Amino acid sequence: MATGNTFQPKMVGIICNWCCYGGADLCGVSRFQYPPYIRLVRVMCSARVDLLHILRAFANGQDAVFIGGCHLCDCHYVTNGNFNAFSMVQVAKKLLERVGVNPKRLRLEWVSAGEGIRFANFMNEFAAEIEKMGPLGKAEGCGDETLARNLAAVESVVPYVKLVLTQKLHVPVKTEEAYHEFFTSKQFDRLFDEAIAGKLATSQIMRLLREKPLSTREISGALGLSPSEVSGHMTQASRQGLVRYDVDRNCYALA
């Protein structure tokens, strides 16, 4: 728990009604201690946690987001919604990492209604990790404006990411082993790069161009992309009528 001059993070936990919230309630009844600055939000299922909820929590100043649900294969709904939450969080972590946010700021765990001490242990462990990590943005060496712009860039591609999750990142067998194997595989990394990374990079560039026209080298320096990558994204955006190239000024601008 934060004391004295220790950094006290802002943290939100979004937890399912049937299991994790029961565990949190038992935690309180049993007087197990965890930091009081972690605010809990109850939802009916962890599958109800949207990628937008996570992004907007960070955009609104939260330093970390915790998601808690029923144990895999023990969901209270026949659709096993916690597998959807698992998939979404794996993609969210890669998106956050791509825009310079430490993915460890987002955590997903499974807690049953009878596991009050397990809930308390997760909260204390996560809080200590975030306290050590430091404030969002500052710890990553990212200014407020850059952080806001990057999170907005991710938010703009959320509808597309959801489509990719449904069509290309679908795991056919709903078992814990199958999901862990897929989302830690090179196949997942490849599919993410092919289907999502380019869209995200283009969205980041478009956000930069809202501020002012920029050259390929300036865009490359701002986003850590190679000049050839920037040119590729801009060629595609030009074909879609989103940007134009100013020959006289040697830069790209919004169309």
N, C-alpha and C positions, 0 to 999 in steps of 0.2 A: 504494500500500500504506500502511496506517495506521502512523504513527510518532508517538512522543512522546505528547502529550496529545490527538492526533486521535481522534475517535470511531471505534471499531472495530466495525462492524456484525456482527450475526449473520445469515448468509445461507445458504440451502440451494438447491442446484441439483438438479432432478429431470430426468434425461436418458435418452434412449432408448439401448438396448443396441447397436443396429446402426450408427448414424451418429454421434450426438453423443458417446457414450461413447468411440467410436473416435477422434474428434477430440480429446477430453480426454486419452486415452492417448498419442496422438501429441504432444500439447502437452507432456506430461511427459517423454517420450523425447527430444524436441527441446530440452528445457530452456527452453521459453518460460515466462516468469514471470507468475503472477497471484496475488492475495492468498490466503494459506493458510487464512484463516478461512471460505472458501466451502466448505461440505460438500456432497459430491455423492452422490446416490442414483440407482442404476441401475434402470431399468424396461425391460421388453421393447419397449414402444412408448409414444410420448408420449400416445397415446390412453388409456393406463392411468392417467394423472394425473387424479385425481378432484378436483372442486371442494372436497370435504371435506379433501383433503390440503393444499390451499392455505390454507383457513381455519384449520385446526388448526396449521399451521406458524406462522401469524401469532399465533394464540391462545397458542401455546407460547413466544412471545418472539422469533421470527425477525423481522428488520427488512426482509427482502426474500426473494422467491422467484423463481428462474430456472427456466424450463422449456426444454429443448432437444430437438429432434427432427430427423428427416430432412427434407431439402428437400421442399417441397410437390410432389406428383406423382412423388416418388422414394421413397415409403414401401416398406419391405420386406414389407408385408402387402397383399394384394389389396384390402382394405377402405379403404386410404389413411387410416389412423387419425390421421395428423397433421392432417387437415382437422377431425376431431372436436376435437382439442386446440386448434386455432385458434378454433373456435366457442366452446368452453368458456372460453377465456381472455378473449375479448372480453366475454362476459357477466360473468365474474368481475370484470373491471376496473370495469364499471358498478356492480356490486353493492358493491364496496369503496368506490367514490367516493360512493355514496349513504349509506354509514354513516360517512363522514368519514375514510377511509383513502386516502392518495395512491395512485392506480392505477399510478403509475410504479414502485411497489414490486414490482410483478409484471411479469415480462418473459418473452417467448417469442421464441426465435430458432431458426433452422435451421442445422445444422452437419453436414457430411459427415465421414466417417472420415478423409479426407485433408486436413482443414482445421484442423490444430492451431493455427496462428497466428490463424485466425479465432476459434476458441474462446477463446484467450488474450485477444484484443482485446475480445471481448464481456465477459469476466469483469472485466477491468481497467476498462473503461468503466462497467459497471454498478456495480461496487464504488465507484468514485469518485463516481458520482451519489448513491449511498445514503449514503456518508460525508458528502457535502455536505448532504444532506437532513436527516440526524439520526435519532435513535432513533424507532422506531414509536410513535405515540401522542403523545409529547412534541412532536415536530416538527409534528404536526397540531393541537396545542393540545387534546389529548384525554387525560383522566385514565385511569388503568388500569382502574377500574371501568366507566367508560363504554365504553372500547374493548372490554373483555371482553363486556359486555352487547350491544354492537352486533354483534360477530362471532358471538355465540351466536344473535342474531336472524337473521342471514344463514344460519347453519347449519341453523336450524329449517325454512327454506323450500327447502333444497337438493332434496329429492325432487320438489317442485313445479317448481322451475327446470329440472330434468332433463327433465321431461315437456314443458315449454314448448319447450326446446331441440329436442326430437325432433319435436314437432308443429307449432310455429309459427315457429321460427327456422331452419328447414331450407333450405339453399341447394341447389337441384336440380342445378346443374352444378358438378362438382368441378374447378375451375380456380382458380389463385391470384387472377386478376383478378376472377372472380365473387365470391369470398369477401371480398376487400378492398372491392369495390364495395358489397356488401350491408351489411357491418358498419361502414361509414363513412357509411351513408345515413340520411336522415331516416326512412325506413321502419323501419329497425331501432330507432331511438330511439322511434318511436311504438309499435311492438310491445312493446318493453321496458316502456314506461310503462303500456300497457294490460294487459299480461299478468303483469308481475312486480312493478312498483313498489308497487302497492297491497298485495299480499301481504306484501312486505317491511316496509312502513310499519306494517301491522297487527301483524306479529311484533315490531317494535320497541316498539310501544305495550304489547303484552302483557307484554313483558319489564319495562317500567317499572312496570306495575301489579302485578307480582309483589312489588315492594318496598313499595308503599303505594298507596291510592286517590289519584287525581289528577283535577283539574278539566280541562276542555277547554283552558283558558288555560295551565295548567301543562304539559300534554302538548305543546301547541303550542310553548311556549318551549324545552322540552327537546330537541325533535326538529327544530325549524325548519320545521314544517308550519303552514299557515294554520288558524285555528279551524274553518273550513268543511271543510277536508280531514280534520281530526281527527274532526269530527262524522260525516262520511260513513263513515269507517272504523269508527267505534264503532257506528253504526247497523247496519252489516253484521254486525259481531261480536256485537251484541245479538241479531240474528235467528238467529244460529247458536248462541246460548246460551253464548257465551264470556265475556261481560261483562254487568254490570248497572249501571244508573244509580241512584245514591243521591240521591233528591230532597232529602232533609233536609240532606245535606252538600254537595249540588251537585257531585258528582264521580262518576267511573267507578271500578268495582272489578271484580276477577275474579269470575265467577259461582260 
